């Protein structure tokens, strides 16, 4: 069966390495960095479960698919709970197995590729988040409303070893002040009028994962003192409680305010600011990273069309040019909302300028803009696509476009295209 699988994987375009015993696999996995591991549960010298547990520290996010006989399904389910990704039972359809391999590998590739954006600034932020994913220091994300601070926090969580632990998000500005303490720390039954049962707060529910406090600078001063104590002592009391509880989660905070101004005005404790600002990360506004606009827009278009079951599949050239020219005061949140509305109301497969910006009234997509603008817009989109297809190799992209390398470099400069 192993030889057959190696041959099938070769036909599918994969380069397979075949270890015939569990011992070979454990030793090999300390050196290799595979895109996927396919493992039988019953091996000559040990079980697949023993291999998995021995190799787990070095596997990282590598997906693991187990092959098992019907009688070993309980063990396969136990492995899934321990972090394995999938299993198939013998006898299995080879095409179905290859489909699962493709899905798992593409999911792994998606985790390894850029997630937050293609611009240089977002790539740098993503690289920073990857580096600190398993550092327990507090992180403060700053930036305008709608830039994607929570998305960045969730990305950090997904990259960490605690990615299967809870991610608990709290919007501190959305909860009334008189309820905040109870919501964050929880309360005991009978601790106040209306407390008919015990309530576990966000700090307790976060467990070994992440407690994300959005708009943390809107916390009232009294609660700021209790948050400081939580971070210093790593212990807390439920409201009305007497037993100290351990706090194990990592704290990530975010704000669209100017932290230093809030501290100077006395609206935020300086000692708490230093405690949460161990690793500061500023997320830029969407207008400051125009290279992200169209990739994000296309991703949102695909997602919304699928969720809403609508035919919309592409933007008109005019819509893309208008999107690039627009300032996006609401940032990524506004971009997504506009696309969701356009997809919901679209009658055909193309999202036009009027769909994306209905407040401007209906427009003739063909007549808007000069011929030079239309030509430059088309050239820009085609060059970007060619660079993406060629993995940013200018020589390969030039061959695809039928121009010389120097001509393509000049076009990239003239059109302001930023290469990854």
C-alpha positions in Angstrom: 0.0 0.0 0.0 2.8 2.4 0.8 4.4 1.9 -2.6 1.0 2.4 -4.3 0.5 5.7 -2.4 3.9 7.0 -3.3 3.1 6.4 -7.0 -0.3 8.1 -6.7 1.2 11.1 -4.9 3.8 11.3 -7.7 1.0 11.3 -10.3 -0.7 14.2 -8.4 2.5 16.2 -8.5 3.8 15.6 -5.0 7.3 14.4 -4.0 6.8 11.7 -1.4 9.2 10.3 1.1 8.3 6.8 2.4 9.3 5.7 5.9 8.5 2.0 6.4 8.6 1.9 10.2 7.6 4.2 13.0 11.2 4.6 14.2 12.2 5.8 10.7 9.3 8.2 10.7 10.1 9.8 14.1 13.8 10.2 13.1 12.9 11.5 9.6 10.4 14.0 10.9 13.0 15.7 13.0 14.8 16.7 9.8 12.1 17.0 7.2 9.5 19.7 6.9 6.7 18.0 4.9 3.5 19.7 3.7 1.5 16.7 5.0 2.1 13.5 6.9 0.1 10.3 6.0 0.5 7.7 8.6 -0.9 4.2 9.2 -2.1 3.5 12.7 -0.6 0.0 12.8 3.1 0.0 12.1 5.7 -2.9 12.4 7.4 -1.5 15.4 5.0 1.0 17.1 1.6 2.6 16.6 0.8 5.6 14.6 -0.3 7.3 17.8 3.1 6.8 19.3 4.7 8.3 16.1 2.3 11.3 16.3 3.0 12.0 19.9 6.7 11.7 19.5 6.8 13.9 16.4 4.2 16.5 17.6 6.7 19.0 18.9 8.4 19.3 15.5 5.3 19.1 13.3 4.1 22.6 14.0 1.1 23.2 11.7 1.9 20.3 9.4 -1.4 18.4 8.8 -1.5 14.8 9.7 -3.9 12.3 8.1 -4.2 8.8 9.5 -5.1 5.6 7.7 -6.9 3.0 9.9 -8.8 -0.2 9.9 -12.4 -0.1 10.9 -11.5 -1.6 14.3 -9.2 1.2 15.2 -11.6 4.1 14.6 -11.7 4.9 18.3 -8.0 5.4 18.3 -8.3 7.6 15.2 -10.9 9.8 16.9 -8.6 10.0 20.0 -5.9 11.3 17.7 -8.1 13.9 16.1 -8.8 15.2 19.6 -5.1 15.3 20.3 -4.5 17.5 17.2 -4.5 15.2 14.1 -6.4 16.6 11.1 -8.2 13.7 9.4 -8.4 10.0 9.0 -9.7 7.5 6.4 -10.7 3.9 7.0 -9.6 0.9 4.9 -10.6 0.0 2.3 -10.7 3.6 0.9 -11.2 5.2 -2.5 -7.8 6.5 -3.7 -9.4 9.5 -5.4 -11.1 10.5 -2.1 -7.8 10.2 -0.3 -6.1 12.4 -2.8 -8.9 15.0 -2.5 -8.4 15.1 1.3 -4.6 15.4 0.8 -5.2 18.3 -1.6 -7.6 20.0 0.9 -5.2 19.6 3.8 -2.1 20.8 1.9 -4.0 23.9 0.5 -5.2 24.7 4.0 -1.6 24.5 5.2 -0.4 26.7 2.3 -3.1 29.2 3.2 -1.8 29.3 6.8 1.8 29.8 5.6 1.0 32.5 3.0 0.2 36.1 3.8 -3.1 36.5 5.5 -3.3 40.2 6.5 -2.4 41.8 3.3 0.1 42.0 0.4 1.5 45.5 1.2 5.0 45.8 2.7 3.6 47.3 5.9 1.1 44.4 6.5 3.8 41.8 5.6 6.0 43.3 8.2 3.2 43.3 10.8 2.4 39.7 9.9 6.1 38.7 10.3 6.2 40.4 13.7 3.0 38.6 14.8 4.5 35.2 13.8 7.7 36.0 15.8 5.8 36.8 19.0 3.1 34.2 18.6 4.4 32.0 21.4 5.8 34.8 23.5 3.4 35.5 26.5 4.1 39.3 26.6 1.1 41.6 26.3 0.5 43.2 22.9 -1.2 46.5 22.2 -2.7 47.0 18.7 -3.3 50.6 17.7 -5.0 52.0 14.6 -8.1 53.6 13.3 -11.5 51.9 13.7 -12.0 49.2 11.1 -8.3 48.6 10.1 -8.4 45.0 11.3 -7.0 45.0 14.8 -9.1 42.0 15.9 -8.2 40.2 12.7 -4.5 40.7 13.6 -5.1 39.4 17.1 -6.9 36.4 15.7 -4.0 35.8 13.3 -1.5 35.9 16.2 -3.7 33.3 18.1 -3.9 31.1 15.0 -0.1 31.1 14.7 0.5 30.2 18.3 0.8 26.9 20.0 -2.4 27.7 21.9 -4.4 28.1 18.7 -6.9 25.4 19.9 -7.5 27.2 23.2 -10.2 29.8 23.4 -10.0 33.3 21.8 -12.3 35.5 23.9 -13.0 39.0 22.4 -14.4 41.8 24.6 -15.5 45.2 23.2 -14.9 47.3 26.3 -16.8 50.3 24.8 -19.9 48.2 24.0 -20.7 47.0 27.6 -22.2 49.4 30.1 -19.9 50.4 32.9 -22.0 48.8 35.6 -21.8 45.4 33.9 -18.2 45.4 32.8 -16.6 44.1 36.0 -19.1 41.2 36.2 -18.6 40.4 32.5 -14.8 40.4 32.7 -14.3 38.7 36.1 -17.6 36.9 36.6 -19.8 36.9 39.7 -21.1 34.5 42.3 -24.7 33.6 42.8 -26.5 36.2 45.0 -23.6 38.7 44.8 -26.0 41.4 43.6 -29.7 41.9 42.7 -30.4 39.7 39.7 -27.4 37.4 40.1 -29.5 34.2 40.2 -26.7 31.9 39.2 -22.9 31.9 39.1 -21.5 33.6 36.0 -18.0 32.8 34.6 -16.4 36.0 33.2 -14.3 36.5 30.1 -11.1 36.1 32.1 -12.1 32.7 33.3 -13.5 31.6 29.9 -10.3 32.5 28.1 -8.5 29.6 29.9 -5.1 29.0 28.3 -5.9 31.0 25.2 -6.2 34.8 24.6 -8.3 37.5 26.2 -8.7 40.2 23.6 -9.8 43.6 25.1 -10.8 45.9 22.3 -11.1 49.6 23.0 -9.4 49.0 26.3 -8.8 52.8 26.8 -12.5 53.2 27.3 -12.4 51.2 30.6 -13.4 53.3 33.6 -10.6 54.1 36.0 -11.9 51.8 38.8 -11.8 48.8 36.5 -8.4 49.8 35.2 -7.0 49.2 38.7 -8.5 45.7 38.8 -7.2 44.9 35.3 -3.7 46.0 36.4 -4.0 43.7 39.4 -5.1 40.9 37.2 -2.0 41.3 34.9 0.4 41.7 37.8 -0.9 38.9 40.1 -2.3 36.6 37.4 -5.1 35.9 39.9 -8.6 37.3 40.3 -11.9 37.1 42.3 -15.4 36.8 40.9 -17.7 39.6 42.0 -18.9 38.5 45.4 -16.4 35.7 45.5 -13.9 34.7 48.2 -11.7 32.1 46.4 -8.9 33.4 44.2 -8.8 32.0 40.7 -5.7 31.6 38.5 -5.6 33.7 35.3 -3.7 31.8 32.6 -4.6 33.6 29.4 -2.5 35.9 27.3 -3.8 39.5 27.1 -4.0 41.4 23.8 -5.5 44.9 23.8 -6.5 47.3 21.1 -7.5 50.9 20.7 -8.3 53.5 18.1 -7.5 56.3 20.6 -4.1 58.0 21.1 -2.8 56.1 24.1 -0.2 58.7 25.2 -2.8 61.5 25.0 -5.2 59.5 27.2 -2.5 59.0 29.8 -1.5 62.7 29.8 -5.2 63.7 30.3 -5.4 61.3 33.3 -8.1 59.2 31.6 -5.9 56.1 31.6 -3.5 54.8 34.2 0.1 55.2 33.3 1.2 52.0 35.1 -1.5 50.0 33.3 -0.4 51.5 30.0 3.1 50.3 30.5 1.8 46.9 31.5 -0.3 46.4 28.3 2.1 48.2 25.9 5.0 45.6 26.1 4.8 44.9 22.4 3.1 47.8 20.5 2.0 47.2 16.9 0.4 49.9 14.9 -2.0 48.8 12.1 -2.0 51.4 9.2 -5.2 52.7 7.7 -6.3 51.2 4.4 -5.6 54.4 2.4 -2.0 54.1 3.5 -1.6 50.7 2.0 -3.4 50.8 -1.4 -1.8 47.6 -2.6 -4.1 45.7 -0.2 -7.4 47.2 -1.6 -8.0 45.0 -4.6 -6.7 41.7 -3.0 -8.9 42.3 0.0 -11.9 43.3 -2.2 -11.6 40.1 -4.3 -11.4 38.0 -1.2 -14.5 39.6 0.3 -16.3 39.3 -3.1 -15.7 35.6 -3.2 -16.7 35.1 0.4 -19.9 37.2 0.2 -21.0 35.6 -3.1 -20.6 32.1 -1.5 -22.4 33.0 1.7 -25.2 34.9 0.0 -25.4 32.5 -2.9 -25.3 35.3 -5.4 -23.8 35.3 -9.0 -21.4 38.2 -8.4 -17.9 37.0 -9.4 -15.9 40.0 -10.5 -15.5 43.8 -10.4 -15.8 46.0 -13.5 -12.6 47.9 -14.4 -14.3 51.1 -13.4 -15.2 49.7 -10.0 -11.6 48.6 -9.4 -10.3 52.1 -10.4 -12.8 53.8 -8.1 -11.9 51.5 -5.3 -8.2 52.4 -5.6 -9.0 56.1 -5.8 -11.4 56.1 -2.8 -10.0 57.2 0.7 -11.9 54.4 2.6 -12.5 56.4 5.8 -14.1 53.3 7.4 -11.1 51.2 6.4 -11.3 47.4 5.8 -14.7 47.2 7.6 -16.2 49.7 5.2 -14.7 47.8 2.2 -16.2 44.6 3.4 -19.6 46.2 4.1 -19.8 47.9 0.7 -18.9 44.6 -1.0 -21.5 42.7 1.0 -24.2 45.2 0.1 -23.2 45.2 -3.6 -23.2 41.4 -3.8 -26.6 41.2 -2.0 -28.2 43.6 -4.6 -26.3 42.6 -7.7 -28.3 41.2 -10.6 -25.4 39.8 -12.6 -21.8 38.5 -12.2 -20.2 41.9 -12.4 -20.0 44.4 -9.6 -19.9 47.9 -11.1 -19.1 51.3 -9.8 -22.7 52.1 -9.0 -23.0 48.8 -7.0 -20.0 49.7 -4.9 -20.7 53.4 -4.5 -24.5 53.7 -4.9 -24.5 57.2 -3.3 -22.8 58.5 -6.4 -25.8 57.5 -8.6 -25.8 55.3 -11.7 -22.7 55.6 -14.0 -21.8 54.5 -17.5 -18.9 52.1 -16.9 -17.7 52.4 -20.4 -17.7 56.2 -20.6 -16.3 57.0 -17.2 -12.6 58.1 -17.3 -10.3 58.9 -20.2 -8.9 56.3 -22.6 -5.5 56.9 -21.0 -6.9 56.1 -17.6 -8.6 53.0 -18.9 -5.5 51.8 -20.6 -3.3 52.4 -17.5 -5.8 50.7 -15.3 -6.0 47.6 -17.6 -2.1 47.5 -17.8 -1.8 47.8 -14.0 -4.2 44.9 -13.4 -2.6 42.7 -16.0 0.9 43.3 -14.7 -0.1 42.6 -11.1 -1.8 39.4 -12.2 1.3 38.3 -14.2 3.6 39.1 -11.2 1.3 37.0 -8.9 1.3 34.1 -11.4 5.1 34.3 -11.6 5.7 34.6 -7.9 7.1 38.1 -8.3 9.8 36.9 -10.8 10.0 39.9 -13.2 11.7 37.9 -15.9 9.0 35.2 -15.9 6.3 37.9 -15.7 7.8 39.7 -18.7 7.8 36.5 -20.7 4.1 36.0 -19.9 3.3 39.6 -21.0 5.4 39.4 -24.2 7.7 42.4 -23.3 11.3 42.8 -22.3 12.4 42.8 -18.7 13.5 46.5 -18.9 10.1 47.5 -20.3 8.3 45.7 -17.5 10.5 47.4 -14.9 9.7 50.8 -16.4 5.9 50.0 -16.4 6.1 48.9 -12.8 7.8 52.2 -11.9 5.5 54.3 -13.9 2.3 52.7 -12.7 3.4 52.7 -9.1 3.1 48.9 -8.7 4.7 47.5 -5.5 6.2 44.1 -5.9 6.1 41.7 -2.9 
